[in-house]
């Protein structure tokens, strides 16, 4: 096979070098095809990962130069890490060798058996202006200010976002201009939710008092309660079915090892081991 990269360096210094071939091999080993596609679609993520690889190589070279790879502690950790990686590889092999079920069928069965989980409550899309109380201003001042802003909103409802930018004390107004998007009733404090869900699309509430202050609410639209279709939730359900299947296979492999007939546990040895370590303290 022709080496298309010819070991061209992506990042290098007098301390370490990472070549295209090395980086490709690492990505191939460490990530699934889906994960690699996500990484390659985001150059920033690719650069950050490359920087991590480079720094690791520099530190590893420094450690070798100081003989840290020759210490007893390092060799024990290296042996443990090797066994851990090999055990993971064995579990992955066990999953690969098992015939896979139809994950979409499994996902559909889960959906049909748990349709209640996929009900969507009534939601509203609202904007708000917060006139805060407490350290910002006293109760009377806040109420008067809220009433004034409410009158302005009634006169020019189409300018509600501009009013929010000018008057709202909600810190998020800088990013959303008071737009809260869609939310269900349980996501907001009760006085606010009760008022928002009472409004009709286009209506603006008089000031609503909560523990945060006074809110002027503009209802943009309502979305009736409903049921998510299987197609709407299919992809995450399929991914969950795959994860559950692989987890079951791994657990079965581990349990078969633990339950093997030739496994002998010596409680006395464990007890003396504990006692000796307690004495060291």
Backbone bond lengths (Angstrom), bond angles and torsions (degrees), N, CA, C in turn:
res aa  C-N    CA-C-N  psi(-1)  N-CA   C-N-CA  omega(-1)  CA-C   N-CA-C  phi
1 X - - - 1.464 - - 1.523 109.51 -
2 X 1.318 116.90 135.02 1.452 121.99 179.99 1.528 109.58 -78.09
3 X 1.317 115.48 133.35 1.462 120.20 177.31 1.525 108.23 -81.20
4 X 1.322 116.22 102.41 1.471 119.97 -175.54 1.521 111.77 -69.61
5 X 1.336 117.23 -18.51 1.452 120.00 -177.93 1.531 113.16 -93.24
6 X 1.337 116.28 -24.41 1.463 121.77 -179.62 1.533 111.41 52.34
7 X 1.333 115.50 35.23 1.471 122.33 177.19 1.525 113.56 55.66
8 X 1.319 117.08 34.01 1.455 120.49 177.65 1.526 109.59 -68.87
9 X 1.318 116.78 132.75 1.459 121.28 -178.00 1.526 111.17 -76.44
10 X 1.332 115.32 137.52 1.473 120.78 172.88 1.523 109.40 -93.01
11 X 1.324 115.14 -37.91 1.469 120.56 177.99 1.524 107.33 -145.48
12 X 1.323 116.95 136.67 1.465 119.57 -177.07 1.517 110.88 -153.74
13 X 1.315 114.21 158.32 1.463 122.21 175.02 1.508 106.74 -158.29
14 X 1.314 116.23 -176.06 1.458 119.14 176.37 1.521 111.03 -70.13
15 X 1.334 117.13 -13.58 1.474 121.73 -175.82 1.525 113.24 -95.88
16 X 1.338 117.35 -32.34 1.466 120.17 -176.80 1.520 110.48 -166.67
17 X 1.335 114.57 162.00 1.463 121.61 178.27 1.521 108.97 -139.92
18 X 1.316 115.73 139.34 1.464 121.17 172.83 1.527 106.71 -120.68
19 X 1.332 116.12 117.67 1.462 120.27 -179.35 1.530 110.46 -91.66
20 X 1.316 114.88 166.34 1.457 120.14 176.87 1.526 110.49 -59.24
21 X 1.337 115.50 -42.78 1.463 119.49 -177.69 1.522 111.17 -64.33
22 X 1.333 117.03 -43.44 1.458 121.11 178.68 1.532 110.74 -60.82
23 X 1.316 114.83 -45.53 1.462 119.86 -177.18 1.523 110.49 -65.63
24 X 1.326 116.43 -40.21 1.464 120.19 178.47 1.521 110.89 -63.04
25 X 1.338 116.26 -44.08 1.468 120.20 -179.87 1.522 111.23 -62.13
26 X 1.327 115.95 -41.44 1.460 119.39 179.07 1.525 111.01 -62.89
27 X 1.313 116.56 -45.47 1.467 120.26 179.66 1.527 110.86 -62.37
28 X 1.332 116.43 -40.32 1.464 120.38 -179.20 1.524 112.14 -64.69
29 X 1.329 115.81 -35.62 1.464 120.37 -177.28 1.529 112.12 -82.05
30 X 1.316 116.29 -38.26 1.455 120.45 -170.88 1.531 114.51 -87.18
31 X 1.337 118.06 -20.79 1.461 119.94 -172.91 1.521 112.70 -130.66
32 X 1.313 115.03 150.98 1.461 120.98 175.82 1.529 109.05 -74.50
33 X 1.329 118.22 163.77 1.474 120.28 177.45 1.532 112.34 -55.55
34 X 1.344 116.30 -38.66 1.468 119.72 179.64 1.530 110.61 -66.02
35 X 1.334 116.34 -42.14 1.461 120.23 179.61 1.530 110.89 -66.23
36 X 1.350 116.32 -39.16 1.467 119.79 178.55 1.522 111.07 -63.93
37 X 1.334 115.71 -39.85 1.472 119.38 179.12 1.527 109.91 -61.50
38 X 1.328 116.32 -39.57 1.461 120.81 178.86 1.521 110.84 -65.93
39 X 1.326 116.82 -40.20 1.465 121.12 179.92 1.526 110.96 -66.16
40 X 1.337 116.90 -44.71 1.457 120.29 -178.15 1.527 112.59 -69.91
41 X 1.326 116.47 -18.73 1.468 120.25 177.53 1.528 111.56 -83.06
42 X 1.328 116.14 -4.97 1.467 120.91 -176.76 1.528 108.69 -132.79
43 X 1.329 116.53 95.73 1.464 120.47 -176.13 1.530 111.90 -60.34
44 X 1.332 116.30 -34.41 1.461 118.91 179.52 1.525 110.56 -62.00
45 X 1.330 115.67 -43.39 1.463 119.94 179.04 1.531 110.34 -64.52
46 X 1.335 115.86 -38.80 1.466 121.00 179.19 1.525 110.67 -64.03
47 X 1.333 116.57 -40.69 1.466 121.15 178.66 1.531 111.58 -67.23
48 X 1.342 116.11 -41.38 1.472 119.99 -179.27 1.525 110.73 -64.19
49 X 1.329 115.91 -41.97 1.456 119.84 178.84 1.529 110.56 -65.54
50 X 1.338 116.17 -41.47 1.463 120.72 177.51 1.520 110.77 -60.10
51 X 1.332 116.74 -42.45 1.465 120.92 178.71 1.523 110.70 -61.56
52 X 1.335 117.12 -40.47 1.470 121.02 178.39 1.535 110.62 -62.92
53 X 1.334 116.41 -42.21 1.463 120.93 179.88 1.523 110.29 -63.48
54 X 1.336 115.57 -44.41 1.462 120.32 -179.60 1.528 111.30 -62.61
55 X 1.330 116.92 -48.60 1.471 120.61 -179.59 1.524 110.67 -60.16
56 X 1.339 116.81 -40.09 1.468 120.55 178.29 1.526 111.02 -61.56
57 X 1.344 116.44 -40.40 1.465 119.83 179.45 1.523 111.31 -66.55
58 X 1.325 116.67 -40.94 1.464 120.21 178.99 1.531 110.10 -62.35
59 X 1.325 115.94 -48.27 1.467 119.61 -179.80 1.526 111.65 -63.68
60 X 1.323 116.99 -38.98 1.466 120.87 178.88 1.530 110.42 -64.42
61 X 1.323 116.94 -41.88 1.472 120.31 178.40 1.523 110.98 -64.61
62 X 1.337 117.01 -39.36 1.462 120.82 177.27 1.530 110.63 -63.66
63 X 1.341 115.79 -41.21 1.469 120.37 179.69 1.522 111.07 -63.75
64 X 1.329 116.29 -41.89 1.474 120.03 178.42 1.525 110.73 -64.04
65 X 1.339 117.12 -41.08 1.460 121.29 -179.53 1.524 111.34 -61.57
66 X 1.349 115.92 -28.81 1.465 120.61 179.49 1.529 112.50 -94.72
67 X 1.331 116.13 5.21 1.459 120.26 176.63 1.509 115.28 75.43
68 X 1.328 117.35 17.13 1.466 119.57 -178.07 1.525 112.19 -68.88
69 X 1.338 116.93 -21.30 1.465 120.11 178.39 1.527 112.29 -78.77
70 X 1.328 116.49 -3.11 1.471 120.51 -179.92 1.526 112.70 -101.48
71 X 1.317 116.91 -5.43 1.464 119.73 -176.37 1.525 111.14 -75.16
72 X 1.316 114.81 155.83 1.466 120.92 178.71 1.526 110.72 -62.12
73 X 1.333 115.67 -41.93 1.466 120.18 -178.67 1.527 111.26 -60.91
74 X 1.341 115.36 -43.37 1.464 118.69 -179.55 1.524 110.67 -64.11
75 X 1.315 116.85 -44.05 1.464 119.98 -177.08 1.530 111.32 -64.21
76 X 1.353 116.29 -36.55 1.466 119.49 177.18 1.529 110.84 -66.35
77 X 1.333 115.60 -42.87 1.468 119.25 178.21 1.524 111.21 -66.60
78 X 1.321 116.39 -37.65 1.465 120.61 178.10 1.529 110.60 -63.57
79 X 1.329 115.60 -41.06 1.465 119.67 179.08 1.530 110.44 -65.06
80 X 1.336 115.69 -43.17 1.463 119.47 178.89 1.527 111.03 -63.46
81 X 1.348 116.60 -44.69 1.461 120.50 -179.79 1.527 111.10 -62.93
82 X 1.342 116.00 -37.63 1.473 119.75 178.40 1.521 110.58 -64.17
83 X 1.329 116.58 -44.26 1.466 120.59 178.97 1.529 110.86 -64.08
84 X 1.328 116.32 -39.19 1.467 120.10 179.55 1.528 110.83 -64.62
85 X 1.328 116.75 -44.44 1.463 120.22 179.09 1.526 111.66 -65.21
86 X 1.339 115.70 -39.20 1.460 119.53 178.61 1.527 110.99 -66.74
87 X 1.343 116.52 -37.44 1.469 119.37 178.91 1.530 110.14 -66.46
88 X 1.328 116.75 -39.25 1.462 119.86 176.57 1.522 111.28 -63.82
89 X 1.328 115.81 -40.13 1.470 120.05 178.18 1.519 110.88 -63.48
90 X 1.327 116.15 -36.91 1.468 120.04 -179.95 1.521 110.58 -68.38
91 X 1.315 116.67 -39.44 1.467 120.18 177.89 1.528 110.89 -66.79
92 X 1.334 116.83 -39.02 1.462 120.63 176.51 1.530 110.54 -63.83
93 X 1.323 116.58 -38.88 1.464 121.24 178.51 1.529 110.29 -64.22
94 X 1.347 115.76 -40.25 1.463 119.93 178.61 1.526 110.66 -61.18
95 X 1.325 116.60 -39.88 1.471 120.50 178.05 1.521 110.48 -66.96
96 X 1.342 116.49 -43.51 1.468 120.91 -177.66 1.526 112.14 -62.56
97 X 1.333 116.74 -32.44 1.466 120.27 -174.20 1.523 113.50 -82.10
98 X 1.320 117.20 -13.75 1.466 120.55 -178.47 1.527 110.16 -87.08
99 X 1.324 115.06 139.54 1.464 119.36 177.55 1.528 109.12 -65.94
100 X 1.311 115.05 131.19 1.466 120.11 -176.53 1.527 110.61 -86.22
101 X 1.328 116.84 141.32 1.463 120.30 175.12 1.526 110.21 -77.88
102 X 1.298 116.38 175.26 1.463 120.76 173.23 1.529 107.24 -79.82
103 X 1.328 116.40 104.31 1.457 120.52 -173.71 1.529 112.48 -68.04
104 X 1.317 117.27 -28.99 1.462 118.61 177.80 1.520 110.23 -68.46
105 X 1.334 116.06 -37.95 1.465 119.67 176.69 1.521 110.43 -63.57
106 X 1.327 115.92 -43.67 1.467 120.39 178.53 1.526 110.81 -62.07
107 X 1.325 115.86 -39.88 1.464 120.27 179.49 1.524 110.95 -65.57
108 X 1.326 116.37 -41.10 1.470 120.51 179.90 1.525 110.32 -65.33
109 X 1.325 117.14 -40.13 1.462 120.93 179.26 1.529 110.24 -62.86
110 X 1.338 116.43 -40.20 1.467 120.07 178.72 1.523 110.21 -66.19
111 X 1.319 116.11 -39.19 1.468 120.61 179.59 1.530 110.15 -62.98
112 X 1.335 116.70 -47.38 1.465 120.83 -177.31 1.521 111.83 -66.92
113 X 1.340 116.15 -32.19 1.468 120.04 -179.13 1.527 112.80 -80.38
114 X 1.341 116.33 -15.10 1.466 119.49 -175.91 1.527 111.48 -134.25
115 X 1.321 116.42 43.08 1.469 119.85 -175.00 1.530 112.52 -61.49
116 X 1.335 116.45 -26.73 1.464 119.63 179.21 1.533 111.52 -60.27
117 X 1.336 115.94 -32.14 1.464 120.65 -178.79 1.523 112.27 -67.54
118 X 1.327 115.66 -19.08 1.463 119.52 -173.73 1.532 112.11 -107.59
119 X 1.320 115.43 17.04 1.458 119.09 173.31 1.524 108.54 -79.11
120 X 1.308 115.34 140.23 1.458 121.06 -179.92 1.523 108.23 -110.79
121 X 1.341 118.58 121.62 1.470 120.36 -179.43 1.531 111.33 -70.44
122 X 1.307 115.39 167.09 1.460 119.72 175.79 1.532 108.91 -58.39
123 X 1.322 115.76 140.35 1.453 120.76 -179.79 1.530 109.83 -131.10
124 X 1.317 114.86 154.01 1.457 119.59 173.55 1.520 109.18 -127.92
125 X 1.310 114.54 152.78 1.463 121.83 174.62 1.518 106.19 -109.82
126 X 1.326 116.36 116.57 1.464 119.66 -174.09 1.523 112.04 -133.53
127 X 1.313 114.13 156.92 1.459 123.02 171.23 1.526 107.17 -118.10
128 X 1.319 116.57 153.22 1.478 116.74 178.92 1.520 111.31 -147.49
129 X 1.305 113.68 159.13 1.467 122.53 172.82 1.523 106.06 -122.91
130 X 1.315 116.92 124.73 1.470 121.88 179.96 1.518 109.93 -102.95
131 X 1.315 115.41 125.89 1.462 121.80 170.19 1.523 106.16 -107.38
132 X 1.306 115.82 102.90 1.467 121.11 -170.49 1.520 112.63 -75.21
133 X 1.339 114.59 151.63 1.459 122.29 174.13 1.526 108.35 -112.33
134 X 1.314 116.83 -169.44 1.460 119.99 177.44 1.507 111.21 85.70
135 X 1.348 116.64 -125.04 1.462 121.17 -177.25 1.528 112.44 -70.19
136 X 1.342 116.10 -21.62 1.468 119.98 -176.77 1.527 111.13 -73.40
137 X 1.336 115.85 -49.08 1.482 121.61 -179.77 1.522 108.16 -162.59
138 X 1.346 117.36 161.41 1.453 119.48 -179.14 1.527 110.53 -78.05
139 X 1.326 115.57 171.64 1.456 122.64 -173.83 1.525 112.63 -58.69
140 X 1.297 117.63 -47.92 1.465 121.34 -177.10 1.526 111.61 -64.90
141 X 1.301 115.79 -42.90 1.464 120.15 179.76 1.530 110.55 -64.50
142 X 1.343 116.05 -41.58 1.459 120.53 -179.97 1.524 110.95 -64.70
143 X 1.317 116.63 -43.27 1.472 120.62 -179.06 1.528 110.86 -63.81
144 X 1.338 116.74 -43.66 1.458 120.42 179.36 1.527 111.35 -64.15
145 X 1.314 116.11 -40.99 1.473 120.63 179.09 1.524 109.95 -65.08
146 X 1.339 116.44 -41.50 1.470 120.78 179.87 1.522 110.98 -62.89
147 X 1.316 116.79 -42.01 1.469 121.00 178.41 1.525 110.85 -62.36
148 X 1.305 116.26 -39.91 1.469 121.12 179.78 1.530 110.32 -65.54
149 X 1.322 116.53 -44.66 1.470 120.57 179.47 1.526 110.20 -66.22
150 X 1.316 116.93 -37.79 1.472 121.59 178.18 1.530 110.69 -59.51
151 X 1.344 116.95 -43.63 1.471 120.77 179.04 1.524 110.45 -63.83
152 X 1.316 117.23 -39.66 1.469 120.88 178.14 1.531 110.17 -63.53
153 X 1.348 116.03 -40.17 1.462 120.48 -178.90 1.518 111.49 -66.35
154 X 1.318 117.15 -38.05 1.468 120.84 178.34 1.530 111.31 -64.78
155 X 1.328 116.41 -36.07 1.459 120.34 -179.15 1.528 111.63 -71.59
156 X 1.334 116.75 -37.98 1.473 120.53 -177.79 1.528 110.10 -133.09
157 X 1.337 117.80 69.75 1.470 120.20 -178.45 1.524 113.63 -59.79
158 X 1.348 115.37 -27.72 1.469 118.40 -179.88 1.533 111.42 -69.23
159 X 1.322 117.31 -15.29 1.470 121.24 -179.26 1.529 111.62 -102.72
160 X 1.335 117.38 21.90 1.471 120.50 -174.73 1.531 111.27 -58.19
161 X 1.335 117.35 -41.94 1.469 120.44 -178.93 1.533 110.93 -62.43
162 X 1.322 116.61 -40.29 1.465 120.18 178.61 1.523 111.18 -65.47
163 X 1.331 116.07 -38.79 1.463 120.04 176.81 1.527 110.41 -64.49
164 X 1.337 116.26 -39.47 1.467 120.25 178.12 1.525 110.25 -61.79
165 X 1.316 116.58 -44.05 1.468 120.27 179.42 1.518 111.77 -62.80
166 X 1.315 116.27 -33.09 1.458 120.53 -176.91 1.524 113.12 -83.43
167 X 1.343 117.36 -38.28 1.468 119.83 -169.79 1.536 115.46 -113.46
168 X 1.332 118.54 -23.11 1.466 119.56 -171.25 1.518 112.56 -69.95
169 X 1.336 115.56 139.53 1.465 122.33 176.25 1.529 112.50 -94.99
170 X 1.317 116.48 1.43 1.465 119.83 177.75 1.532 108.59 -70.10
171 X 1.345 119.05 121.77 1.474 121.14 -177.42 1.525 113.42 -57.67
172 X 1.339 116.95 -28.98 1.468 120.24 -176.99 1.523 112.90 -74.37
173 X 1.335 117.40 -7.63 1.470 120.61 -176.32 1.532 111.31 -61.89
174 X 1.323 116.97 -25.82 1.476 120.57 178.99 1.522 111.27 -62.34
175 X 1.331 115.69 -31.28 1.460 119.80 -177.26 1.522 113.76 -99.45
176 X 1.348 116.91 -30.38 1.469 118.56 -172.97 1.526 114.96 -119.43
177 X 1.314 117.09 1.13 1.475 121.49 -179.10 1.530 112.17 51.45
178 X 1.314 116.20 33.47 1.465 121.41 178.01 1.512 115.01 86.05
179 X 1.343 117.29 -1.86 1.471 121.08 -177.26 1.530 109.75 -80.58
180 X 1.326 116.89 117.29 1.470 122.09 -177.68 1.518 112.56 -92.80
181 X 1.342 117.20 -5.41 1.460 119.93 -177.47 1.520 110.67 68.83
182 X 1.341 116.27 -161.88 1.462 120.97 178.12 1.525 110.50 -83.71
183 X 1.322 116.77 143.09 1.464 120.80 174.99 1.526 108.80 -153.75
184 X 1.326 114.81 153.56 1.462 120.56 176.27 1.527 108.65 -90.86
185 X 1.319 116.00 167.55 1.460 120.43 -171.95 1.525 112.60 -63.19
186 X 1.318 117.22 -31.97 1.462 120.61 -176.43 1.531 113.44 -77.44
187 X 1.318 117.55 -3.89 1.463 120.55 -177.01 1.528 112.96 -89.44
188 X 1.320 117.37 -10.97 1.464 121.10 -178.21 1.532 110.32 -120.07
189 X 1.333 115.49 161.17 1.467 118.93 176.13 1.531 107.86 -63.99
190 X 1.330 116.95 150.09 1.463 122.20 -168.58 1.531 114.77 -55.76
191 X 1.337 119.89 -49.87 1.476 117.82 -178.13 1.533 112.43 -58.96
192 X 1.325 115.99 -39.28 1.462 120.74 -179.55 1.532 109.65 -67.91
193 X 1.341 116.36 -47.42 1.466 120.61 -178.83 1.526 111.40 -62.90
194 X 1.325 116.54 -44.20 1.474 120.13 -179.91 1.521 110.83 -58.18
195 X 1.321 116.32 -43.15 1.466 120.21 -179.06 1.523 111.11 -68.92
196 X 1.316 117.06 -45.23 1.465 120.93 -177.04 1.517 111.55 -62.57
197 X 1.335 117.01 -42.19 1.468 120.25 -176.24 1.531 112.22 -78.66
198 X 1.330 117.17 -9.48 1.460 120.79 176.14 1.529 111.46 -85.61
199 X 1.325 115.63 -26.19 1.460 120.55 -177.23 1.525 112.49 -70.06
200 X 1.315 114.89 157.68 1.460 121.93 170.76 1.525 107.55 -101.10
201 X 1.333 115.63 159.09 1.459 119.46 -179.30 1.519 110.65 -55.22
202 X 1.340 115.85 130.24 1.455 121.37 179.42 1.517 114.31 95.12
203 X 1.331 116.98 -16.85 1.462 119.81 -178.42 1.531 111.64 -79.56
204 X 1.335 114.84 155.10 1.459 122.22 177.80 1.529 107.95 -122.54
205 X 1.307 116.38 131.31 1.472 120.27 -177.52 1.516 110.88 -81.49
206 X 1.316 115.16 153.17 1.465 119.38 167.33 1.529 106.49 -69.94
207 X 1.329 119.81 164.27 1.463 121.43 -176.33 1.534 113.16 -52.32
208 X 1.324 114.89 130.68 1.465 123.07 -179.25 1.523 108.42 -110.07
209 X 1.326 116.99 125.75 1.473 121.15 -177.10 1.523 110.88 -88.48
210 X 1.342 115.78 129.32 1.461 122.30 170.91 1.520 107.60 -133.49
211 X 1.324 117.51 -177.51 1.463 120.30 179.06 1.532 112.09 -66.64
212 X 1.340 116.69 -13.63 1.464 120.13 -178.91 1.535 112.51 -91.00
213 X 1.324 115.95 -20.13 1.453 119.88 -177.00 1.522 110.28 141.17
214 X 1.329 115.79 -145.81 1.462 120.92 179.82 1.529 109.88 -109.81
215 X 1.347 115.33 133.43 1.462 121.21 -179.46 1.523 110.39 -114.08
216 X 1.318 116.98 135.12 1.460 122.04 166.89 1.518 105.28 -104.93
217 X 1.327 116.56 121.60 1.468 121.58 -172.48 1.526 110.85 -111.21
218 X 1.300 116.08 131.52 1.465 122.33 174.60 1.523 107.91 -113.34
219 X 1.347 116.60 117.58 1.462 119.69 179.92 1.533 109.50 -86.24
220 X 1.314 115.87 120.69 1.461 121.23 -178.84 1.523 110.81 -84.39
221 X 1.337 116.33 -51.38 1.466 120.39 178.55 1.524 110.58 -162.40
222 X 1.326 114.63 164.60 1.461 121.48 177.91 1.523 109.69 -118.02
223 X 1.326 114.15 149.35 1.464 120.44 176.42 1.530 107.31 -127.18
224 X 1.327 115.28 118.57 1.464 119.71 -176.22 1.527 111.43 -65.82
225 X 1.330 115.12 155.41 1.468 120.28 175.32 1.525 108.76 -61.59
226 X 1.301 116.34 149.26 1.465 119.35 -179.18 1.509 112.15 -161.92
227 X 1.308 114.54 -169.34 1.459 122.47 -178.03 1.523 108.43 -122.34
228 X 1.325 116.86 125.52 1.454 119.22 174.79 1.522 109.45 -66.95
229 X 1.328 116.65 136.58 1.462 120.11 177.78 1.523 109.44 -77.98
230 X 1.331 115.85 163.97 1.460 119.63 178.22 1.520 110.46 -60.16
231 X 1.324 117.42 -40.78 1.463 120.72 -178.85 1.528 111.64 -61.17
232 X 1.321 117.12 -32.16 1.463 120.45 -179.71 1.519 112.58 -70.54
233 X 1.314 117.08 -27.77 1.470 120.55 -176.37 1.523 112.41 -116.09
234 X 1.328 116.29 6.12 1.464 120.78 -173.04 1.525 113.39 -59.16
235 X 1.329 117.10 -49.12 1.467 119.90 -173.80 1.526 112.73 -59.98
236 X 1.345 119.79 -51.59 1.471 117.90 178.69 1.527 112.89 -64.14
237 X 1.345 117.29 -31.25 1.463 119.66 178.55 1.531 110.74 -68.86
238 X 1.321 117.02 -38.10 1.466 120.59 177.34 1.525 110.05 -64.64
239 X 1.339 116.45 -44.34 1.466 120.16 179.09 1.524 110.84 -61.88
240 X 1.340 116.29 -39.36 1.460 120.16 178.30 1.519 110.82 -66.61
241 X 1.351 116.82 -38.85 1.466 120.93 178.39 1.523 110.30 -62.56
242 X 1.335 116.99 -41.15 1.471 121.18 177.84 1.520 110.26 -63.56
243 X 1.335 116.64 -45.97 1.467 120.79 -179.21 1.522 111.12 -63.13
244 X 1.340 116.72 -41.45 1.471 120.44 178.91 1.520 110.78 -63.91
245 X 1.334 116.22 -42.22 1.470 120.74 -179.46 1.526 110.34 -62.88
246 X 1.326 116.84 -48.76 1.463 120.41 -178.75 1.520 111.04 -64.58
247 X 1.340 116.50 -38.40 1.460 120.09 177.55 1.515 112.04 -62.84
248 X 1.340 116.67 -40.08 1.466 121.12 178.80 1.528 111.23 -64.06
249 X 1.333 116.82 -42.81 1.458 120.73 179.92 1.525 110.30 -62.92
250 X 1.325 116.12 -44.60 1.467 119.76 179.17 1.526 111.02 -62.31
251 X 1.330 116.39 -44.45 1.474 119.58 179.59 1.525 111.38 -62.21
252 X 1.320 117.19 -41.25 1.460 120.92 178.98 1.529 111.21 -61.82
253 X 1.335 116.09 -40.44 1.464 120.50 178.67 1.524 110.69 -64.34
254 X 1.326 116.36 -45.48 1.465 121.07 -179.65 1.527 110.61 -64.58
255 X 1.326 117.36 -44.02 1.464 121.08 -179.58 1.522 111.57 -64.84
256 X 1.330 117.01 -35.98 1.472 119.39 179.01 1.527 111.28 -64.81
257 X 1.331 116.51 -32.65 1.463 121.12 178.40 1.527 109.80 -73.23
258 X 1.313 116.11 -43.96 1.467 119.76 -179.84 1.524 112.18 -64.92
259 X 1.339 115.93 -33.90 1.460 120.46 -174.76 1.524 113.57 -93.46
260 X 1.333 117.75 6.32 1.467 120.78 -178.75 1.526 110.13 -58.77
261 X 1.331 115.96 142.26 1.472 121.64 -173.72 1.526 113.65 -64.86
262 X 1.339 117.38 -23.19 1.468 119.13 -176.69 1.538 112.67 -93.50
263 X 1.332 117.21 6.32 1.465 120.43 178.56 1.532 108.71 -80.06
264 X 1.315 115.98 125.63 1.464 120.60 -179.52 1.528 109.31 -122.51
265 X 1.306 116.01 124.97 1.461 121.71 179.65 1.518 109.31 -102.73
266 X 1.348 116.37 131.63 1.462 122.46 -178.70 1.525 108.84 -109.99
267 X 1.339 118.78 91.61 1.478 121.05 -177.97 1.523 112.84 -62.20
268 X 1.347 117.52 -32.83 1.465 119.96 179.42 1.520 111.18 -64.31
269 X 1.319 115.87 -39.73 1.468 120.06 179.08 1.515 110.36 -64.73
270 X 1.335 116.77 -39.67 1.460 120.26 178.60 1.520 110.31 -66.36
271 X 1.330 116.69 -40.10 1.462 120.72 -178.01 1.528 111.10 -63.86
272 X 1.326 116.59 -45.99 1.472 119.15 179.45 1.528 110.90 -67.69
273 X 1.322 116.46 -31.79 1.465 121.37 176.44 1.524 110.22 -62.43
274 X 1.331 115.81 -44.41 1.469 121.20 179.16 1.529 110.30 -65.27
275 X 1.331 115.88 -46.04 1.459 120.52 -177.98 1.526 111.81 -60.22
276 X 1.313 116.26 -41.02 1.462 120.53 -178.94 1.523 110.89 -65.63
277 X 1.332 116.23 -38.82 1.465 119.88 -179.69 1.519 111.39 -72.93
278 X 1.339 117.01 -33.43 1.460 120.36 176.66 1.525 110.38 -66.02
279 X 1.338 116.69 -37.59 1.470 121.62 179.88 1.523 111.99 -63.68
280 X 1.350 116.40 -27.91 1.469 120.13 -177.06 1.521 112.20 -68.92
281 X 1.341 117.37 -23.61 1.467 120.50 -174.96 1.527 112.01 -69.98
